[in-house]
């Protein structure tokens, strides 16, 4: 029998968003399908994870996508699999009906009808680890740069005329030549090169930057169709449009997983750290029943937020992580004491744990709430629980903390969240304390109508990566990872596991039975008007809390977690808005990029926490020094961007010089004085986000090269 996990109020919404659009073909399109039951398509053998081979069988995202289209249309796809240059020329010579993995370029229009993109992936620049500092495309001047033949951004590279392009037929040969020094750099999409690095255990390649060229940002994967087969093109386009968001997400999760988007930030490891990653399998423990944060599925697989974080760690470090399974959280803590595992992805720092663990800075901040039976009044503060039996998971960091802070509470240690909530349900406990995420997750499938969240307490769960005390190298590596994970990536992982989950198949007979039961129950309970009124008050309060949380999530998506300034995503939105505004008002704006001089010395000499404090203090200086109309944000690392709307560059230079002097004269605790270098530019006609940032970055580079602690205008 299907489990029912939705209430009637959600039924209509669920049916609208989860069902794929109905496909409706015109009569000519139907005739085409009847007359052309088989369509030939050119595909690649080495384009992981979109089209490649496993044990001699062609597999990947695109093969499954074509299978989905085949079910919707009845068309069978005959696949011609060969290297890109071969299938590209076959398509141009009209030897196949269509081609996959082709990106839009205007020069291809005469021989290609394009569908809309079914995936977008970043193009990356990879170099050897002895390349030195990479400072933009100018670092590749005169270098041998490998690219695939006929790749869609060739013309832009050739127009630059600054690098020696070396052309390849296959991804494997391209990557191998970089490994053995036959070329100095390569340009290719992130998932494909990551796969080859892991497959062949290459350990001397590093990610330098994302490739951004005029008219080229990401690789937009589309189907291309012969121009004379316009009906086939429209059939494919309608089929793509009919695929539901859920179907596309399932394809992405299956074939692309955590590498479907660039996680942001290459991790710069020193030689000792690289040797550690290459030599060691990093063993980790989890809380086996701590969903949505982490847990074990019925099949014994690691699931939850921390499973997504570990996949992200593996990708960013090219490291090998191995789960050590335990039965309880307490056993996991014992295992790390006994050195049976090296780390925990989600651990809260306490004085007791610091005896045997080191901690990175925290990267998740989650409120604690109180779960009770539905007939319990709202809990305004934790002291409302005085004299009552309160359940908390055995070994949880808050057991000692709450006992010390609130000795009047009768705290009862339980085995896990199910034990705690079951005891509340059966009346053995008055309440159970855990995170909002954990309790909310369990309420989706169990305890509905029996238990409720009755209040929030002042303590929050601050989660860090915890590492064995004797492993300083691993701690340093993981702190670099924490520093590099973007707010957007944190938000995506968090919101993936917090929203309400629905069963894909709904037994509508059961739905109507439940609805009828609810109606009878409500009729019978009409005389309980006072209690219903109280319940409505609680529901309004809960909705208000949810709205506040949504506002907070929206704020987190647009701000930098450390400095509370705008993040890179929001900065780029603001720059685009100023560019668009300038087209109508004909007013220029200015942009300044600043970088803290010799910031690495702060982290090396005083530690990352002191380095974070310096970033916060400089952020405060920036906020205090700017006009109400100006915007400022953290672009990444120790780099900041300031946007000056509708401003003259000479006027702005005075403001920037004042900020430079304030930073130079500021006395940082323990550190003394630090300086910053500034690049400043004014907007131009036909500017893009990339072009104006590039000018400011070039000016900043000149300021650094000419002695630092100065402002250079480009």
WOUR-V933515 format. One record per residue. N is the residue number from 1. RES is the residue in three letters. PHI is phi in whole degrees, 0 to 359 (NA if undefined). D_CENTER is the distance of its C-alpha to the mean C-alpha in Angstrom with 1 decimal. Layout:
((N;RES;PHI;D_CENTER) (N;RES;PHI;D_CENTER))
//
This chain:
((1;UNK;NA;35.6) (2;UNK;288;32.3) (3;UNK;283;30.8) (4;UNK;260;30.6) (5;UNK;244;27.4) (6;UNK;233;27.8) (7;UNK;269;30.4) (8;UNK;304;32.6) (9;UNK;298;31.1) (10;UNK;269;27.9) (11;UNK;299;29.8) (12;UNK;295;30.2) (13;UNK;300;26.6) (14;UNK;299;25.4) (15;UNK;293;27.9) (16;UNK;285;26.9) (17;UNK;274;23.2) (18;UNK;258;23.2) (19;UNK;267;26.2) (20;UNK;292;26.0) (21;UNK;296;28.2) (22;UNK;288;31.7) (23;UNK;274;32.7) (24;UNK;233;35.9) (25;UNK;259;37.5) (26;UNK;285;40.5) (27;UNK;300;43.8) (28;UNK;300;43.4) (29;UNK;292;40.0) (30;UNK;298;41.4) (31;UNK;296;44.3) (32;UNK;299;42.0) (33;UNK;297;40.2) (34;UNK;294;43.7) (35;UNK;279;45.0) (36;UNK;230;42.0) (37;UNK;293;40.8) (38;UNK;237;39.3) (39;UNK;238;37.0) (40;UNK;271;36.4) (41;UNK;225;32.9) (42;UNK;274;32.1) (43;UNK;221;29.0) (44;UNK;266;27.9) (45;UNK;265;28.4) (46;UNK;222;25.8) (47;UNK;256;22.8) (48;UNK;296;20.3) (49;UNK;262;18.5) (50;UNK;272;20.1) (51;UNK;206;23.8) (52;UNK;201;25.2) (53;UNK;246;27.7) (54;UNK;231;27.6) (55;UNK;51;31.2) (56;UNK;81;32.8) (57;UNK;254;31.0) (58;UNK;288;28.8) (59;UNK;221;25.4) (60;UNK;131;22.0) (61;UNK;307;19.9) (62;UNK;292;22.7) (63;UNK;295;25.5) (64;UNK;288;24.1) (65;UNK;296;23.4) (66;UNK;295;27.1) (67;UNK;297;28.2) (68;UNK;295;26.8) (69;UNK;295;28.5) (70;UNK;299;31.7) (71;UNK;295;31.8) (72;UNK;282;31.6) (73;UNK;248;34.2) (74;UNK;89;36.4) (75;UNK;285;36.0) (76;UNK;261;35.9) (77;UNK;255;34.1) (78;UNK;267;36.0) (79;UNK;266;33.6) (80;UNK;253;34.9) (81;UNK;258;32.6) (82;UNK;199;33.1) (83;UNK;300;31.6) (84;UNK;306;30.0) (85;UNK;300;33.2) (86;UNK;291;35.4) (87;UNK;288;33.6) (88;UNK;296;33.1) (89;UNK;291;36.8) (90;UNK;299;37.8) (91;UNK;294;36.0) (92;UNK;298;37.7) (93;UNK;272;41.0) (94;UNK;63;40.5) (95;UNK;272;40.6) (96;UNK;229;37.6) (97;UNK;285;36.8) (98;UNK;208;33.1) (99;UNK;220;30.3) (100;UNK;258;26.7) (101;UNK;63;23.8) (102;UNK;266;25.7) (103;UNK;257;24.2) (104;UNK;289;26.1) (105;UNK;216;28.6) (106;UNK;301;31.7) (107;UNK;292;34.0) (108;UNK;271;33.0) (109;UNK;302;34.1) (110;UNK;299;37.8) (111;UNK;238;37.0) (112;UNK;217;33.8) (113;UNK;261;32.8) (114;UNK;262;29.0) (115;UNK;279;27.0) (116;UNK;290;23.9) (117;UNK;294;20.7) (118;UNK;259;19.3) (119;UNK;197;16.2) (120;UNK;237;14.9) (121;UNK;229;13.7) (122;UNK;287;13.8) (123;UNK;262;17.1) (124;UNK;241;17.2) (125;UNK;254;20.2) (126;UNK;249;21.1) (127;UNK;226;24.1) (128;UNK;285;26.1) (129;UNK;291;25.5) (130;UNK;261;28.9) (131;UNK;295;28.2) (132;UNK;97;28.1) (133;UNK;291;26.1) (134;UNK;262;24.3) (135;UNK;236;25.0) (136;UNK;92;24.1) (137;UNK;301;26.0) (138;UNK;296;29.2) (139;UNK;291;28.6) (140;UNK;263;29.2) (141;UNK;300;32.5) (142;UNK;77;35.1) (143;UNK;271;32.7) (144;UNK;273;32.6) (145;UNK;241;29.4) (146;UNK;272;28.8) (147;UNK;219;27.6) (148;UNK;283;28.2) (149;UNK;301;31.4) (150;UNK;63;31.1) (151;UNK;293;27.4) (152;UNK;288;26.8) (153;UNK;255;26.3) (154;UNK;303;29.5) (155;UNK;300;31.5) (156;UNK;298;29.3) (157;UNK;293;29.4) (158;UNK;294;33.2) (159;UNK;295;33.7) (160;UNK;297;32.2) (161;UNK;65;35.0) (162;UNK;252;33.9) (163;UNK;233;32.8) (164;UNK;269;34.6) (165;UNK;279;32.7) (166;UNK;242;33.2) (167;UNK;260;32.7) (168;UNK;228;31.8) (169;UNK;270;32.3) (170;UNK;225;29.6) (171;UNK;294;26.2) (172;UNK;298;27.7) (173;UNK;295;30.5) (174;UNK;300;28.4) (175;UNK;290;26.2) (176;UNK;298;29.3) (177;UNK;294;31.1) (178;UNK;292;28.5) (179;UNK;303;28.7) (180;UNK;264;32.5) (181;UNK;77;32.7) (182;UNK;283;34.2) (183;UNK;227;31.6) (184;UNK;265;29.9) (185;UNK;200;26.5) (186;UNK;221;24.9) (187;UNK;237;22.6) (188;UNK;193;20.6) (189;UNK;289;17.4) (190;UNK;297;14.7) (191;UNK;299;14.8) (192;UNK;293;18.6) (193;UNK;291;19.2) (194;UNK;303;16.9) (195;UNK;299;19.0) (196;UNK;292;22.2) (197;UNK;298;21.4) (198;UNK;287;20.9) (199;UNK;298;23.7) (200;UNK;260;26.2) (201;UNK;57;25.1) (202;UNK;292;25.1) (203;UNK;235;24.6) (204;UNK;240;25.8) (205;UNK;248;23.1) (206;UNK;228;20.4) (207;UNK;278;17.8) (208;UNK;266;19.4) (209;UNK;186;17.4) (210;UNK;275;16.1) (211;UNK;276;19.2) (212;UNK;232;20.1) (213;UNK;237;23.6) (214;UNK;304;25.8) (215;UNK;69;25.0) (216;UNK;222;22.3) (217;UNK;238;18.5) (218;UNK;228;16.8) (219;UNK;275;18.6) (220;UNK;267;19.3) (221;UNK;275;20.6) (222;UNK;224;23.5) (223;UNK;267;26.8) (224;UNK;250;29.9) (225;UNK;233;33.3) (226;UNK;302;36.8) (227;UNK;303;38.1) (228;UNK;282;41.1) (229;UNK;249;39.0) (230;UNK;297;37.6) (231;UNK;295;38.0) (232;UNK;298;35.7) (233;UNK;299;33.1) (234;UNK;292;33.4) (235;UNK;296;33.3) (236;UNK;297;30.0) (237;UNK;297;28.5) (238;UNK;297;29.7) (239;UNK;294;28.3) (240;UNK;298;24.8) (241;UNK;293;25.0) (242;UNK;278;26.3) (243;UNK;287;23.3) (244;UNK;288;21.6) (245;UNK;301;18.0) (246;UNK;295;18.1) (247;UNK;298;19.8) (248;UNK;292;17.3) (249;UNK;295;14.3) (250;UNK;296;16.6) (251;UNK;298;17.2) (252;UNK;297;13.7) (253;UNK;298;13.0) (254;UNK;289;16.4) (255;UNK;258;16.4) (256;UNK;245;13.0) (257;UNK;57;10.9) (258;UNK;288;8.0) (259;UNK;259;9.3) (260;UNK;287;9.2) (261;UNK;223;7.2) (262;UNK;299;8.0) (263;UNK;289;5.9) (264;UNK;88;8.5) (265;UNK;95;11.7) (266;UNK;283;14.2) (267;UNK;269;15.8) (268;UNK;274;19.5) (269;UNK;258;21.5) (270;UNK;279;25.3) (271;UNK;300;27.7) (272;UNK;295;28.1) (273;UNK;291;24.4) (274;UNK;298;24.2) (275;UNK;298;27.3) (276;UNK;298;25.8) (277;UNK;298;22.7) (278;UNK;289;25.1) (279;UNK;268;27.7) (280;UNK;253;26.1) (281;UNK;267;24.4) (282;UNK;272;22.4) (283;UNK;267;23.4) (284;UNK;225;21.6) (285;UNK;244;22.7) (286;UNK;224;21.1) (287;UNK;275;22.6) (288;UNK;293;23.7) (289;UNK;227;24.1) (290;UNK;244;21.4) (291;UNK;297;19.3) (292;UNK;274;16.8) (293;UNK;294;15.8) (294;UNK;192;17.3) (295;UNK;178;20.3) (296;UNK;249;22.3) (297;UNK;285;22.7) (298;UNK;299;26.3) (299;UNK;271;26.0) (300;UNK;80;25.1) (301;UNK;270;21.5) (302;UNK;289;18.8) (303;UNK;227;16.6) (304;UNK;105;14.5) (305;UNK;304;11.6) (306;UNK;294;12.9) (307;UNK;293;13.2) (308;UNK;292;9.4) (309;UNK;294;9.5) (310;UNK;295;12.5) (311;UNK;296;11.3) (312;UNK;292;8.7) (313;UNK;302;11.8) (314;UNK;301;13.9) (315;UNK;290;12.2) (316;UNK;291;12.0) (317;UNK;253;15.6) (318;UNK;53;17.1) (319;UNK;256;18.5) (320;UNK;248;20.2) (321;UNK;255;19.3) (322;UNK;228;21.9) (323;UNK;283;22.1) (324;UNK;257;25.4) (325;UNK;283;26.2) (326;UNK;228;28.0) (327;UNK;267;29.7) (328;UNK;217;28.8) (329;UNK;296;26.8) (330;UNK;301;30.1) (331;UNK;294;30.5) (332;UNK;298;27.1) (333;UNK;298;28.3) (334;UNK;295;31.6) (335;UNK;298;30.1) (336;UNK;287;28.3) (337;UNK;294;31.6) (338;UNK;275;33.3) (339;UNK;64;30.9) (340;UNK;280;30.1) (341;UNK;221;26.4) (342;UNK;262;24.8) (343;UNK;201;21.9) (344;UNK;232;20.0) (345;UNK;287;16.3) (346;UNK;233;17.2) (347;UNK;220;20.5) (348;UNK;260;22.3) (349;UNK;285;24.6) (350;UNK;224;28.3) (351;UNK;299;31.5) (352;UNK;296;32.5) (353;UNK;289;29.4) (354;UNK;293;29.6) (355;UNK;289;32.8) (356;UNK;231;31.0) (357;UNK;226;27.3) (358;UNK;252;25.5) (359;UNK;231;22.3) (360;UNK;285;19.4) (361;UNK;297;18.7) (362;UNK;284;17.1) (363;UNK;230;13.4) (364;UNK;226;13.9) (365;UNK;232;16.9) (366;UNK;235;18.2) (367;UNK;287;21.7) (368;UNK;262;24.5) (369;UNK;229;26.6) (370;UNK;246;29.9) (371;UNK;257;30.6) (372;UNK;222;34.2) (373;UNK;289;36.4) (374;UNK;293;36.5) (375;UNK;271;40.0) (376;UNK;274;39.0) (377;UNK;297;39.0) (378;UNK;298;35.9) (379;UNK;268;35.2) (380;UNK;280;35.3) (381;UNK;208;35.0) (382;UNK;295;35.0) (383;UNK;291;38.8) (384;UNK;296;39.3) (385;UNK;266;38.8) (386;UNK;305;41.7) (387;UNK;80;44.0) (388;UNK;261;41.6) (389;UNK;280;40.1) (390;UNK;240;36.3) (391;UNK;269;34.1) (392;UNK;219;31.4) (393;UNK;299;30.0) (394;UNK;303;32.2) (395;UNK;88;30.9) (396;UNK;296;28.3) (397;UNK;298;28.2) (398;UNK;277;29.4) (399;UNK;300;32.7) (400;UNK;294;34.5) (401;UNK;298;32.9) (402;UNK;287;34.1) (403;UNK;296;37.4) (404;UNK;287;38.2) (405;UNK;282;37.1) (406;UNK;230;38.6) (407;UNK;296;41.5) (408;UNK;282;42.8) (409;UNK;282;40.0) (410;UNK;264;40.9) (411;UNK;275;37.7) (412;UNK;245;37.7) (413;UNK;277;35.3) (414;UNK;244;34.0) (415;UNK;289;32.6) (416;UNK;199;29.3) (417;UNK;297;27.8) (418;UNK;292;30.0) (419;UNK;300;33.1) (420;UNK;296;32.5) (421;UNK;290;31.9) (422;UNK;296;34.8) (423;UNK;292;37.1) (424;UNK;293;36.3) (425;UNK;301;36.9) (426;UNK;273;40.2) (427;UNK;84;41.4) (428;UNK;286;41.4) (429;UNK;237;38.9) (430;UNK;282;38.7) (431;UNK;206;35.0) (432;UNK;226;31.9) (433;UNK;252;29.3) (434;UNK;200;25.6) (435;UNK;285;22.2) (436;UNK;302;21.6) (437;UNK;296;18.6) (438;UNK;294;20.8) (439;UNK;292;23.9) (440;UNK;300;22.2) (441;UNK;297;20.7) (442;UNK;288;24.2) (443;UNK;294;25.9) (444;UNK;294;24.3) (445;UNK;244;26.5) (446;UNK;224;29.2) (447;UNK;66;31.4) (448;UNK;294;31.2) (449;UNK;82;34.2) (450;UNK;250;35.3) (451;UNK;234;33.0) (452;UNK;214;31.2) (453;UNK;272;29.1) (454;UNK;264;32.0) (455;UNK;171;30.5) (456;UNK;243;28.2) (457;UNK;254;29.3) (458;UNK;288;28.7) (459;UNK;287;27.0) (460;UNK;239;23.2) (461;UNK;268;21.3) (462;UNK;258;19.7) (463;UNK;256;17.6) (464;UNK;233;17.5) (465;UNK;273;17.5) (466;UNK;253;21.3) (467;UNK;231;23.2) (468;UNK;310;26.9) (469;UNK;301;29.2) (470;UNK;271;30.7) (471;UNK;242;27.6) (472;UNK;294;27.0) (473;UNK;296;25.5) (474;UNK;297;22.6) (475;UNK;301;22.0) (476;UNK;298;21.9) (477;UNK;298;19.4) (478;UNK;288;17.0) (479;UNK;295;17.5) (480;UNK;297;16.5) (481;UNK;296;13.2) (482;UNK;301;12.7) (483;UNK;295;13.9) (484;UNK;262;11.4) (485;UNK;286;8.0) (486;UNK;284;7.1) (487;UNK;301;7.7) (488;UNK;297;5.4) (489;UNK;294;2.4) (490;UNK;303;5.8) (491;UNK;298;6.8) (492;UNK;295;5.0) (493;UNK;294;6.3) (494;UNK;297;9.3) (495;UNK;287;10.2) (496;UNK;296;10.1) (497;UNK;259;12.8) (498;UNK;273;14.7) (499;UNK;300;16.0) (500;UNK;296;19.4) (501;UNK;265;19.7) (502;UNK;241;22.6) (503;UNK;291;24.8) (504;UNK;289;24.8) (505;UNK;253;28.6) (506;UNK;247;30.6) (507;UNK;274;34.3) (508;UNK;292;35.8) (509;UNK;298;39.1) (510;UNK;296;37.5) (511;UNK;303;35.8) (512;UNK;294;39.3) (513;UNK;299;40.8) (514;UNK;295;38.3) (515;UNK;298;38.8) (516;UNK;297;42.6) (517;UNK;298;42.4) (518;UNK;296;40.4) (519;UNK;299;43.1) (520;UNK;298;45.9) (521;UNK;297;44.3) (522;UNK;295;43.8) (523;UNK;298;47.4) (524;UNK;296;48.7) (525;UNK;263;46.8) (526;UNK;301;47.9) (527;UNK;288;50.2) (528;UNK;270;47.3) (529;UNK;300;46.7) (530;UNK;297;46.1) (531;UNK;293;43.4) (532;UNK;295;41.7) (533;UNK;299;41.8) (534;UNK;296;40.2) (535;UNK;298;37.5) (536;UNK;296;36.8) (537;UNK;299;36.6) (538;UNK;295;34.0) (539;UNK;297;32.0) (540;UNK;297;32.1) (541;UNK;295;31.0) (542;UNK;296;28.1) (543;UNK;296;27.1) (544;UNK;298;27.4) (545;UNK;298;25.2) (546;UNK;297;22.5) (547;UNK;298;22.9) (548;UNK;296;22.6) (549;UNK;295;19.4) (550;UNK;298;18.0) (551;UNK;298;19.2) (552;UNK;294;17.6) (553;UNK;298;14.1) (554;UNK;296;14.8) (555;UNK;296;16.0) (556;UNK;297;13.0) (557;UNK;291;10.8) (558;UNK;249;13.5) (559;UNK;237;14.6) (560;UNK;281;14.1) (561;UNK;298;14.3) (562;UNK;282;17.1) (563;UNK;266;19.4) (564;UNK;64;18.7) (565;UNK;282;19.1) (566;UNK;300;17.2) (567;UNK;266;13.9) (568;UNK;300;13.6) (569;UNK;301;12.3) (570;UNK;293;15.3) (571;UNK;302;17.6) (572;UNK;295;17.2) (573;UNK;297;18.0) (574;UNK;293;21.0) (575;UNK;298;22.2) (576;UNK;298;22.2) (577;UNK;296;24.1) (578;UNK;292;26.6) (579;UNK;298;27.2) (580;UNK;296;27.8) (581;UNK;296;30.1) (582;UNK;297;32.0) (583;UNK;295;33.0) (584;UNK;265;34.9) (585;UNK;268;36.2) (586;UNK;61;36.9) (587;UNK;255;35.8) (588;UNK;277;33.8) (589;UNK;232;31.2) (590;UNK;245;30.4) (591;UNK;224;27.3) (592;UNK;238;27.3) (593;UNK;246;24.9) (594;UNK;235;25.9) (595;UNK;223;25.2) (596;UNK;287;26.6) (597;UNK;289;29.3) (598;UNK;53;29.3) (599;UNK;292;26.4) (600;UNK;303;25.9) (601;UNK;297;29.3) (602;UNK;295;28.2) (603;UNK;296;25.6) (604;UNK;293;28.0) (605;UNK;267;31.0) (606;UNK;238;29.8) (607;UNK;95;26.5) (608;UNK;292;22.9) (609;UNK;295;23.7) (610;UNK;292;26.5) (611;UNK;299;24.3) (612;UNK;299;21.9) (613;UNK;296;25.1) (614;UNK;298;26.2) (615;UNK;299;23.0) (616;UNK;293;23.6) (617;UNK;294;27.3) (618;UNK;293;26.9) (619;UNK;301;24.5) (620;UNK;295;27.4) (621;UNK;299;29.8) (622;UNK;298;27.9) (623;UNK;298;27.7) (624;UNK;289;31.4) (625;UNK;267;32.6) (626;UNK;266;31.1) (627;UNK;284;32.7) (628;UNK;300;31.6) (629;UNK;281;30.7) (630;UNK;275;28.4) (631;UNK;240;24.6) (632;UNK;219;22.9) (633;UNK;206;19.4) (634;UNK;268;17.7) (635;UNK;277;16.6) (636;UNK;155;15.4) (637;UNK;59;17.3) (638;UNK;256;20.8) (639;UNK;260;20.7) (640;UNK;233;21.3) (641;UNK;235;22.2) (642;UNK;242;24.9) (643;UNK;249;25.8) (644;UNK;246;29.5) (645;UNK;296;30.2) (646;UNK;45;33.7) (647;UNK;228;34.9) (648;UNK;273;37.3) (649;UNK;295;36.3) (650;UNK;290;39.4) (651;UNK;295;38.8) (652;UNK;292;35.2) (653;UNK;302;36.4) (654;UNK;296;38.5) (655;UNK;295;35.5) (656;UNK;295;33.4) (657;UNK;298;36.4) (658;UNK;296;36.9) (659;UNK;296;33.3) (660;UNK;303;33.8) (661;UNK;293;37.0) (662;UNK;299;35.6) (663;UNK;295;32.9) (664;UNK;297;35.6) (665;UNK;269;38.0) (666;UNK;287;35.6) (667;UNK;261;36.4) (668;UNK;280;33.3) (669;UNK;305;34.3) (670;UNK;74;35.2) (671;UNK;264;34.0) (672;UNK;95;36.4) (673;UNK;262;35.7) (674;UNK;232;32.7) (675;UNK;238;32.6) (676;UNK;220;30.2) (677;UNK;253;30.5) (678;UNK;233;29.9) (679;UNK;248;29.6) (680;UNK;230;30.8) (681;UNK;212;31.1) (682;UNK;246;32.2) (683;UNK;293;30.9) (684;UNK;231;32.9) (685;UNK;299;33.7) (686;UNK;66;31.1) (687;UNK;294;28.4) (688;UNK;241;24.8) (689;UNK;304;21.7) (690;UNK;293;21.8) (691;UNK;291;25.6) (692;UNK;288;26.0) (693;UNK;294;23.3) (694;UNK;298;24.9) (695;UNK;295;28.3) (696;UNK;296;27.2) (697;UNK;295;25.6) (698;UNK;296;28.9) (699;UNK;295;30.9) (700;UNK;297;28.8) (701;UNK;300;29.4) (702;UNK;294;33.1) (703;UNK;297;33.2) (704;UNK;296;31.9) (705;UNK;293;34.3) (706;UNK;266;37.3) (707;UNK;124;37.2) (708;UNK;68;34.2) (709;UNK;55;34.6) (710;UNK;204;35.5) (711;UNK;246;34.5) (712;UNK;242;34.7) (713;UNK;255;34.8) (714;UNK;242;34.0))
//
